[in-house]
Amino acid sequence: MSDSGFVSHCLELLTPLGHTSSRRMFGGHALYIDGLCMALIIQDTLYLKVDDTHRALFERAGCKPFTYAGKNDEVHVMSYYTAPEEAMESPAEMLPWARRGLAAAVAARAKAPAKKKAPAKKVVAKKVAAKKAVARKAAPRASTPKKAAKP
């Protein structure tokens, strides 16, 4: 199956869970359900997101984790496991596995630290303070009389 054909097939398998989309990533594809990344396709293999809640179930089904080689021959294991072979046949067979993958992605997003944005008031206050500082430097200083030194 061609690369784009396999991606289309996998998106079709995941359709019962919501709006599906894909994006090229790291030489493969990331698959999204309603904007949430929950699966990867690497070398025509579908990997579903897994967490500790369902990892043993995926392992009992013969699923293998996604691994890659890092520096110094280190092997990195990611929290994505292959989908069971029988699940690749139809959306109905994939549905329970895909739900577990989506649940793991939702849980991972909930654990992720929130991105901090500077409140608008602080940004404006910093800009005003910076302008005042520039204005102070540009303004001529008033001379103050010096005290005479005592003999």
N, C-alpha and C positions, 0 to 999 in steps of 0.2 A: 504494500500500500504506500502511496506517495506520502511525503511529509505532511502536506496540507490535507490530504485525504484522511490520514490517521487523526489529525487534529480535529477535523470536522466530525469524524466518527465519535471521538471522545466527547466532544461538545454535545453531540446528539444524545449520548448515554447519560449526560448530566442534566439535560434539559428539564426533567421532572422537578428538579430542585429550585429552579428559578431562571432568571436571565443569564445565559452563559456568554462568555467572551474569552478571547485568548490574546496573549501578547508574547512576542519573541523575547526570550530571556536566556542568557548563558548558553547559547547554542541549542536551545530547545524552546519550549513554550511554557508559559504559566497559564493555568486555566482558572477562570474566575466565575463565581456564582454571585450575582447581584453585586459585583465590584469587589468581592472578597476572594483572595487567592486561596484555593483549597486543593490544587493539584498541579503536577508538573508532567510534562512529556519530555523525556530525554531519550534519544535514539529509538524512537518508535515504541517506547514503554511508558505506560501511564502509571504515575505514582500519586497516591492520595495522601493528604495530610493525616498524620496519626499523632495521638497524644498517649499518655500513660493509661488512660481509661480503656482504650481499645487496642493497644499495641499487642497484647497477648492473643487477642482474637485474630488479628492479621497474621501473626506468626503461626498460629495453629492452622490457618488456611493455606500455609505455604508461601505467603507473601515475603518478599525480601526488601530490606531497606535500601534507600538510595544512598550510595557512598561515592566519594571522590577522593582522589589522591591529592594531598597538599604538599607543602615543602617538606624536605627531608623524609620522603616516603611515608608521611603520616596519612592514615586513612580516616577521613571525616565521615561520620554517619549522620544523616539528616533525619528529620522527623517526617519523612515521606516513605511510604511502602508501596510496592507494586499492588495493583488491583488483582484479585483472584481471576484466574483464566475464565471461569464460567461467567463472571460478571461482565466480561468484555463482549458478550454475545447480545445483550439486550438491555434497554433502560430499566426494565423490571428487575432483572438480575443485579444490575449495578446499584439500584436505588438504596438498599440498606447499607452498602459499603460507602457510597457517596455521602449518605447522611452522616455517617461516622466521620468522614473526612471533613465535611462542612462543620460539624460540631467541634472538631479539633481546631479548625481555623478560627471559629468564633471564640473559643476558649483562649487561643493564643493572642488574639486581638485584645481580649479583655485584660490579659496579663501584661500586655505591652505598656510601657510608660507613655503617658500622654505627651504629645508634642507641646512644648511651652511656647507661647507667643507673648510678646511684650504687650501689656495692655496699652490701648491707644493713648490714654491720659499720660502715661509715663513717657511715651515716645514724644508727644507734643511738649511736655515739660522739659525734656532733655534738649529739644531743638531750641526752645525759648531761652533756656539757660546758656546754650552755646552762642546764640546771637547776642545776648547781653554781655557775655565775656568778650566777644569780638569788639563790641561797641566800646567797652571799657578800655580795651587796649588801644583803640583808635583815638579816643578822646584825649585832648591835652590835659596834663596834670596841673593842678593849681599849685603854685609854689607856696611853701610855708616858711615863715621866718625862722631862721636858725638861731639858737641861743648862743650867746657869746661864750667862749671858753673862759673859764676862771683862771687867773694867773697863778 
